[in-house]
């Protein structure tokens, strides 16, 4: 910005982006008006008298009370700044004197005093401190530190600033602005001229001439008083909407300064002041990368998020901006998301509604055509070697035999799932369909398979009849069918024969190991087997009561057959998830789960479920390499085991930040078990920790469409909404989670959300509740950390996390590297040391 001359009204320098005869402050003040009201704070404002062009400064150099004016170092719409010598204290200061002289109105004096009061109330190393406020010969003034080095815009013209230096500088200034906001003060005129660089190139924020108390109400601030410098002015300021001016206004100013540091130009410049104001209101800034190819996408995204027209779409605080810049500086993922096609389209539609309506009509027609093509399945043919085993019908008179029928289905499905050449849908999804349904073709489409296996079981005494038929869904034709009349002792042979026949019918290739798995006989005790099957069915339903009952059935099966490896594996899988659904001691549950998994593998090291359980135990003990190896072994033994893909993606891969692999495993689990609420919900959670919040919200809403009663999905959706800034939506989801029997964690998250909304007492009450509960059971330190962090107590939050790590409370702390809730702690040396302790160095 270069000065063209002096304003004819106030004598301020006129920059190259301003009108020819009047400075921006005077033009906006006269054009938008100071609409005083009749209260005692209001003042009538007469038109400013014109001054001759090139009028002299307010004061000539020399004595000014206790100060000797040495040189003029800056001018603005309301004052002149001098380098001065304070005689009484023998020091050099910067002295600001109101600059309108006889044309000064009471409103200008009030604004001047407000500047001094605002700045004087702040004590921060990067805010220029006020020394003295006074009046001399009818002129108000205040003195402040004199900062060697000069204004930011002048400095970077002399010595260009690197992109990294620019990011570091704006991060520091953003934290400084956040400090002012925390003390109830807005700046409202952040621009390069109000950022001074000292000899060490450290920034110092000055000129709070437009600052006001964030929560203050006065008739002066309720007027349509548009203030600021046009090229750095937020849209709400440019529109004169003073009611909308808030913290986000300063975030915009920071973004505008950052934009100029990155590109060499402010976001909007050129032409008259009014033209700039129109651009601020109606035009989107160009991508910084188009003006400077050295600016990467992430930094461009951060900058443009600050410059959103809608204040709600900017960073929620100056601190959030600073932290995102710090993520970039540390080569970590940023939170800001790039504006995609639809975001740009939405903004364009607001500017071109007529053309948009025509395009929308054409798009609707194209969408209808595309939908019909999609529905035709021309592009979504299910894999030929794919099958869903529907629930077998219980033809026995005794309803208790329903478990037996379900067990036959489960065993056939398990044997088929071990064949890597097949895609086999998990029982959790197939159990949604009744035996012998009429709409097999539609079910096959919903499950993504080409074939359906139906069956029925009739048990009488020690004899059993099993009917099965393999159906090609597209043509609704039978490929193979058979009836088996056998003794109960031969039931495993029946299951093996059915699996082998299906593999042959689908031309699936079997390895030697797969043939052995198909032919396996897990136990010789049929009663133990029935108990195991009951446990398996209940475990698949999840929920605290179901898991406890499943554990009881597994333990009864083991009592009958001490060598029943599958029962030990089932017991292990039940124990490792018990603390998620109940208030059971995590430490005790994991120890029991590990013991059961190791016993299962001693009995049968080719049991995928046992490797899967051990993998999760190792993860919970924070042995990530061991966990990954066991998950990979489980998947190799049973490629269609949805739970193995699910836990592998959700646990070690996501906690280490390997999000592409994690999401791929989560999607594979959904493909194999598409109607499982927990698998769908956890895919949403993976997307959430990957900070793909919009995708996470969509996935979690889809989960709740399947099962509106699934409390974990409501809790996860609440978190995703909270991270997106939708606090009312988050609180509503946490409430639903609690109504559906949510655990302590959902209540903790609810309290934290309420605190963020202003109800700090909710956290105090929750902390007291946890303290009381800790007398009878273990309470996660990480849950306490969430609460303390919501109160802004970072030190206590870190201490609680340290305690969680010491207590091996891995259920919560394992995600410490990626969990968005800990983002305010990142960069703190104690926290970063804790991250390395959990995930290991270099990970």
N, C-alpha and C positions, 0 to 999 in steps of 0.2 A: 504494500500500500504506500503510495507516494502522495505527498500533499500537493494539491493544486493551488490552494490559497487559503484565505480566512473567511469564516462564515460572516455574513453581513449582519446577523442578529447578535451572536454571542462572541465572535472573535476567535472561535476554535478553528484549528486547521481543518481543511476539507480534503478528504482522501479521494483517490482516483475513482472509487466506486460510488461516489456521492453526487448529488445534484451540484450544479455549478455555483450557486450563490448562497445556499443554506446548508448547514451541517445536518446529518441524519437526526440528531437529537431534537433540534429545533423544528425540522420539517415534520417529524412524527408527532411532536408535542402540539404543533399548531394544526396539523392535518387531522389527527385523530381526536385531539381535544382533551383538555383536562376538565372533565365534566363534573365540577364540584357540586355538592349538594348543600342542603341547608344546615347541616350539623356544624358543630363548633370547629371540627377539623377541616371543613371545606373552605376553599379560598377562591375568590373570583380572580380569573386570569384574564388580564387585558392583553391584546396583541402585543408582541414584543416589538419595541421600536427598532427601526433599522439603524445599523451602524455603518459607517463608511468602510469600504473594503480596505483591508490592510490596517485596521485600527491597532494601536499599540497594546501591549499586555496590560493586565490589571495593575500590576505594580512594576515600577522600574527597579532595577537591581540596586541593592544597597540595604540600609537598615529597615527592618520591619519588626519593631519591638525587640524582643530578646534574640531575634534572628537576623543574620546578614544574608540576603539573597544573593547567591553567587552566580547562578545561571538557570535559565529556564530549561527544563528537561522533558516537559510534556504538557499537552493541552487536551481537554475533553469538553463535553457539552456543558459541564457545570463548574469546572475548575482548572486552575493552572498549577503545575507542579514545578517546584524549584529545588535545585540542590542548594542547601543553606547551611550556615554555620550557626549552631546554638551557642551563644556567648556564655551563658551561665554554666553550662556543663562542658564547654569546649569540645564539641563533637559535631560531626557532619551528619545531617539528617536530610530526608526528603520532606519538603513542606508543601502541603496542598492548600491553596487559597481559593475561595469561591471566585469564579471568573466572570460574573455578569455585572458586577459593580452597581451602578444606579438602576439598572434594569432588573435587579433581583426581586423576585416575588417571595412571599412567605412560603409558598410551596417548594421553591428551590432551596430555601434555607432549611425547611424540614427535611428535604431529601438529603441535603448535605450533612445535617446533624445525624441522620439515620445511618449514613455511610460510616461516620466516625464511631458511632455507638456500636454498630454491628461488628466492625473490624476490631474494635478495642475489646470486645467480649471474647474474642477467639485467641487461644494460646496454642499455636502449632508451629513447628519449625519451618514449615513451608508457607506460612501466611505472614505477610509483612506486618510486624507489630506496630500498634499506635503508641506514641509516647505521651502526647499532650493534645488536648482539644481546647481551643480558646478563640478570642475575638480581639481584633486590633483595628482601631480606626474604622469601625463599622464593618470590617471584613472578618468572616469566620475562617478559621484555619485549623488544621491538625498536622502534627509532625509525626513522622514514622521513620523506621530504619531506612538508611540509604543503601540500596543493593548495588554493588559494583557489577558491571557486566552488561546491563541494558535489557531492553525488551526482547521478547522471543523473536518477533518478526524481524527486527533489525539484526539480531544475532545470526539467524539462519540465512539471511541475505549475504552476510559476510562469510560465514562458514557453514556450508550445507550440512544437514543432519542426516545420518544414516537411518534406514527404516527401523532397525533395532533400537537405536537411540531414541527415535520418536516414540516407539511403543513404551520404552522404559519411562520416558518423561511423562507421557499422558497417564500411565499407570500411577505415577507418584502424584500428579495433580488430581487425578480422580479420587485417590485416597484422601487427599487434602480436602476436596470438595465434600466428600462423604463426612469428614470430621465436622465441617461447617453445618451440614444438614443435620447431623446428630445433635448439634447444639441449637437447632431451630432456625438456622439462617440460610437463605438462598443467596447466590451471588447475582444471577440474572444478566451478567454481562461478561461472560467468559470469552475472551478473544486473545490473540497473540500479544496485543499491546498491554494486556493486564497480567501477563505472566513474565516475571523478571528472572533472568538467569544470573546466578552469582559467579564468582571466579572459578568455582568448581563445576559449573554448568548445572547446578542444582536449581530446580524451579521454585519460585516464590510467587504466590498468588496475591494480587493487590487490587485496589480500586473496588471496594464494595459500595460504590456509589449507587448501585441499583438494588442492593440487597434489601430484603425485608424479612421479618420473622415469618417462618413457615406457617405457623398457626395464627398469626396476628390478624385482627380484623380492624380496619379503619376505613373511613370514607375515602381516604387518599388511595388505598390499595384496591378499593372496590370500583374505582373509576376505570373507564376504558383508556388507561394510560399505557400506551405502547412504548416500551423502553428497550434498549439494547442497541447493538450495532447490526445493521441489516444483514450483512453477509454471514453473521454468526448467530442470527436471531432465530429462535424456534418458531414454528408456525403459529403456535398459540399466542406468542408475543406479537408476531407480525399482524395477527388478526385483531389485536387489541382485546383478547379474551383473558383478562387478568385473573378471572376465577379459575382458569385452567392452568395457570402458571404454577409449577411445583418443582419437585426434585428432578423430574424428567426433563424440565427445561434446561437445567444445568448440564444434564447428560448430553442433550443436543449440542450445547455449546462446546463441550469437550470433544464431541465427535466432529464438529466443524473445524476446530483447531487441529485435530488429528488429521482430518482430510487435507488441510493445507500443508501440513508437514509431510504427508505422503506424496502429494501431487504437485505442490508448489502453488496451488490456487485454492481459495475458499470454495465451498460447495456451490455457491451462487455468487456471481460477480458480473460487472459490466453494466453499462447503461445507467439510467437514473436510479435513485433510491427506490422510487415506487416500482420500477421494473424489477428490481431485486426482490422487493417485498412480494410481488406477484409470483416470482419464481419460487420463493420460499414456500408460498402457500400452495402452488399448483404443480410444480415441476419436480420430478424425481432426480436426485443427483446422479451423475454418471458414475459408473463403476471406477473406483480408484485405479484398478488394474489397467483400464483403458488409457489412463493418463500416465501411468508409471508401471510398465510391465514387471518391475522388480517386486511389486506388492503382491504377495501370494493371496490365494482365495480366502484363507481363514482370516487374515488381517483385513481384507476388504469387507468380509462379512461382519466383523466386529465394528468397523467404522460405519457401515451403512445401517447397522442395527441402531446405532446412536441417532441416526438422522431420519428415522421413521417419522412420517407426518403425525401419526397417532401416538401420543405419549405412552399409551399402554403397551405399544409394541416395542418401545425402546427397552434398554436395560432397566430392571426394577429399581436400581440404585446405582450411584456412582461407584460403590464398592463392588457391585457385580461386574461393572465394566473393568475396574482395576484387576479383579481376579481373573477375568477372561483374558486380558492382556498378559497377565502373569502365566496363565496356562500356555499361551502361545510362546512366550519367551522361554518356557521350560520344555517346549516341544511336546506338550500334552494336548489332548483333544479339547477344543473350545466348546462352550455351551451354546453359543449363538449358532443358529442354523441358517444356511444360505437360503435366500429367497428363491424359491423354485418358480417354475413356469406359472403355476396357478396364482402365486402371490403377485407376480408382475401383471398377470392377466386381470386380476381383481382391481388393481390400481388403474390399469388402462381402461377398464369398463367404466369406472367412475368418471373418467374424462371423456369417453366416447360412447355414451349410452345407446345412441341410435344404431351405430354400426355394430355394437355388441349384440343388440337384440337380433339383428339379421344373422350374425354368426351363430348365435345361440340356437336359432331355429334350424340352421343347417347342421349344427353339431348334434341336435336332438335326433334328426333323421339318421345321421351317420351312426349314432349310438344304438338306435333301434336295429339297424342292419347288423351292426357288429354283435349285438346281443343274440340275435337269431342265429348268426353264424356260430357263435360260441355254444349256444344251446344245442346246435346240431352235432356237437362233439367232433367236428372235423379236425379240430386242433387239440383235442384233449382226450384222445383215446387212452383208455386204461391199459397198463401193461398186460400183455397176454398171459404172462405167468404170475397172476395175482389172484388172491382168494380171500374171502371172508367166511369164517365159520360161524353161522348163526346159532343162537341158543338152541340146544336140543330140547325137544318136547318131552316132558315127563308123563309117560302113559301109565305109570304105576298108581295104584289107588292110594298108597301112603304118600301124603304131601312131603314128608321128610326126605323122600327119595329125590326131591328136586335138587338137593345138593349133589346127589350122585350123577344126575343127568348133566348138571352144570360142570361137574368134574370131568365127565367123559369129553364134553366139548373142549374144556380147558386143556386136557391132556393131548387131544388130537391137534389142537391149535399149536401147543408148545412143540410138539414133534415136527409139525410143518414149519414152524418158525425157525428151526435150526437149519433149514435148507437155504443156502445163500442165493440160489437161483430163483427163489420165489419171493413175492411180496405178500406178506400175511398180516392182516389187520388184527390188532389186539382185541382181547375179549371185552375190555372196558367200553369200546365203541360198539362192538357187535351185540352186546347185551341189551342195547336199546331197542332191538327188534324182536318181535315174537317169532316163535317157530312157525314155519310154513306160511309166511306172509304172501299176499297176492301181488305185491308190487316189487318183485325182485329186481327188475330192471332199474327202478328208481333208487332202490337201496344200494345197488352196485355203483350207480353214479355218485351217490352221496359219499360212499366209502372209497371210491376211486379204484375199483377192482373189476376184473372181467368175469370172475366166477364166484359162485355161491355154493357153500356146502350146507345142506339141511340134514337134520337127523332127528331121531326119536329114540328114547330109551324106556324099556319096560323091565322092571326088576321084580322078581318073585322068588322069595327064599334065596337059594344060592344059584339061581339061574337068571340070566339076563339076555334080553333080545335088543340088539342095536340095529336100527335101520338108517342108512345114509344114502344120499344121492348128490352127485356133483352136477351143477347146472351152469350152463353158459348163459350169462345174464342177458346179453344182447338179443339172442334168439329164443331165450326161455326154453332151451332144449337140454335134455339130460345127456351128460357125457358118460356117466358111470353111476351105477347104483348097486347096493348089495345089502343083504340081511345076514346078521351074525347071531346065531343062538349058541351061547357058550355058558360054561360055568363061570362063576364070579372070579375064580382063580385064574381064568384065562383072559380077563378083561384087558390086561396090558398087551397081550398078543393081538386082540382086536384093534386096539388103538394103533398099534404099529402097522397092521395090515392096511387099515384105512389110510394112514399117512403115506404108505408106500404106493398104494393104488392111485392116490391123488397125484403124487409126484410123477408117476408114470403117465397118467392121463394128460398132464400139463407139459410133458416132455422136459421136466426139470432134471438137471444133471445133479447127481449126488456123489460126493466124495466118500472115501472109505470111512472117515470120521463121522460124516453126517449119517451114513447108514447105521453106524453103531449107536448114535444118539437116538435115531428113530426106533431102534429095536430095544432100547434100554428098559429095564424093569426096576423102578425106583425102590420098591419095598415088597416084601413077601406078606406083610400084614395088611389085609384089606381094610380093617377097621382103622388102622393108623392112616391109611391112604384117604379114607373118607374124612377123617378129622383134618388132614392136611388140606383137602379140597375145600372144606368149609372155611378154613383160615384164609385160603387164597381168595375166595370170593369176597369175604369181608374186608380183607386188606385192599382189594381193588376199589372198594367203595370209599375208602379214606374216612376221615372223621375220627374223633377221639375214642368214642365207644366201640366203633367197628374195629379199630386197630387193637384195642385192649382185648376184645373178644378173639380176634385173629391170633394174638399171642397165646391166649389160653388154649386154643385148638392146636396150635403148633406144638406147644409144650405137652399136651396130652398125646399127640402123635409120637413125639420123641420118647415119652414114657413107655409106649408100646413097642417102639422099634428104635433102639439106641443108635442104630447105624443108618437111619433114614436121612440122607444128605439133603434132600429137597426140603424137609421139614426144618432142618437147621438153617438153610438158606432163607426160607420164608421167615423164620424167627428173626434172623439178622436184618432183613429188609424192613420188618415191622418195627424193631427197636430203634433203628437209625432215624425213622421219621416220627416216632412217638412224641419227642419234645416239640415238634412243629405243631401238632394238633392238640397237645395237652400241656399241663404244667409239670409234667414229669421232669425229674432231674436229668439234664442233658448228660452230665458226666457219667451217671450210672447207666443210662440208656445206651450210650456209645460203647461203654465197656462191655455190656452184655451183647450188643450187636457185633462187636469185633470178635468176641469169643465164639459166638455162634457161627460167624462166617468162616473163621479159621477151622473150626470143627468140620463144617460142611466140605471145605476144600481138602481136608485130610481124608475124608471119606470118598470124595469124587472131585478131582481137580478139573473136570471138564464141565462142571455145572456153571452155566452162565450167570444164574441168579446169585450164586455164592460169590463169584468174582465181582459182580455188580455191587453187592452189599459191602464187601471188603473195600471196594473202591471208594464208596461213600464214607465209610468209617475212616479211611486214611485221609480223605479230604477234610473231614471234621477234625482230625488230629493235625491238620495243616501240612500233611505230607503230600504236596501237589504232584511231584514226579511219580511217586508210588501210586497215587490215585489215578493219574492219567494212564499209567501202564495197565492197571487192573480194569479200568473201563474199556480200554482198547481190547483187552483179552476177552471180556464179556461180550463185546460186540462181534468179535471174530467168531466166538462159539455160537452166538445166536444173533445173526445180523438183523433179525426182525423184532428184537426185544426192545419195544418202544421205551420202557423205563430206563434202559441202559443209555440210549441216545439222549433221553430227557435229562437224566442226572449228570451225564458227561458234559452236555452243553451248558446246563444251568449252574453247575458247580465249578470244577477247576477251570474250564475254558473261560467262562465269563469273569470269574474273580481275577484271572490273570490279564484281563483286557483283550483276550483273543476273540474279539466279537464276531468277526466274519465266520470263524469256525463254530463258535458258540451258537450263533443264529442258525447256521446250517444244520447243526445237530438238533436244535429245537424244532426246526421245520420238519426234519426227518421223523422225529418223534410224533409230531402232529400228523404227518402223512400215514404213519403206522397205527396211530390211535386218534383219529380225527375228532372223536366226540368226548375225549377225556377232559374234564374240566381242569384238573391240576396241570396237565401237560400244556393245554392251551394257555392257562393263566401264567405258568412259568415262562412260556415263550414271551408273553407280554412283559414280564419282569426282566428278562434278558434284554429286550429292546429298551426298557427303561434305563437300566444301568449303562447301556451303550449310548444313552442320551438321545435316542430316537423317540422322543416323547409322543409325537403325533402317531407314529406307528404303534407304539405301546398302548396308547389309549384305544386305538381302533381294535387291536387284538384283544384287549381286556373286555371291551364292550361286546365283542363277538363271543367271548367266553361266557359272559353273563346272559347272553341271548340263549345259549345252550342250557345254562343252569343258573337262574337268578338267585338261587339259595346258596351259592358257593361263596362263603365268607372270605376266603383268601383272595379271590378275584376282586371283591369289593375293596379290600384293604390295599391291594396292589394298584387298583385304579385310583384310589384316593391319593396314593403317593405320586403317581404319574401326573395327576391333575395339580397337586400341590407344587411339584417341580415346574410345571408350566405356568404357575401363578394363579390358578383358579382355586382360591381358598374355599369359597362357598361350596363348589362342587366336591372338593376333597373332603370337607367336613361331612357332607351328605353321604359320601361313600363309606367313610369311617363309621358313621352312625349305623348304616345298614350292616356293616361287618359285625358290629357289636350286637345288633338285634338278632343276627343269625348265629350268635354264639362265638363271636371272635375272641381271641385270647388277649392276654395282657398287652401284647405288642400293638394291637389295634387301638387300645385305649391310650397308650403312650403317644402314638402318632396323632390321635385326635387332640390330645392336650397340646402337642407341639403346634398343630395347625391353628388351634384357638389362640395360642400365644402369639403366633405370627399375625393373627387378626386383631391383636390388641388385648386379649384376655390372658394376662400373665398369671392370674390366680389359678387358672386351670392347670398350669404346670406345677405350681406350688402344691395344689391338692394331690396331683398325681405322684409327685415325689414323696409326699407323706404316705400315700397308699402303698407305694413300693417299699418304703421303710417298714411299714407294718407287716406287709407280706413277707419280707425277708426274714422274719422271725421263724417262719414255718417252712420256707422253701428258698431255693436259690433264685436270685433276681439278677438278670443280666446287667452288667455294668454298661454295656452298649446302650441299653434302653435308658438308663440314667443319663448317659452322654447326650442322647437325642434331646432330652428335656433341658439339660443345662445349656446346650447349644442354642436352643430356642429362646433362652433368656439372655443370650449373648455372652455367656460365661465360657469362653473358649478354654481357659486353663483347666477348669473343673471337668469340662467335657473330655479333654485329653487324658486327664487323670483317670476318669472312669473307663476310658478305652484301654488304658494301660492295665487297669485292674482286670478287665475282661480278657485281655491277652494272657495275663498271669494266671487267670482261672481256667484257661483253655476253653473259653466261651466262644468256640469257633462258629456256632450257628449264626452269630451276628458279626463278628469281627473278620471273618474270612473274606468278606467283600470290601474290606477297608480301602483297597486300592481304587475301586471303581464306583463305590456307592455315592450317588450325587449328594446325599445329605451331609457328607463330610467335606464337601467342597470348601466351605468357609475356613476349614482347618489346614487346607493344603498350603504348603510353603512354610508352615511352622516347623522348626527343626525337630521338636519332640514328636510331632505327628508323623513327619517323614521317616524318622527313625523307627517308629512303630510300624509303619507300612513295610519297611524293609524287613523287620523282624517277622512279620506275618508271611509275606510272599517270597522272601528271600532276596538277596542282593541281585541287582541287574534284571529283575523281572518286572 
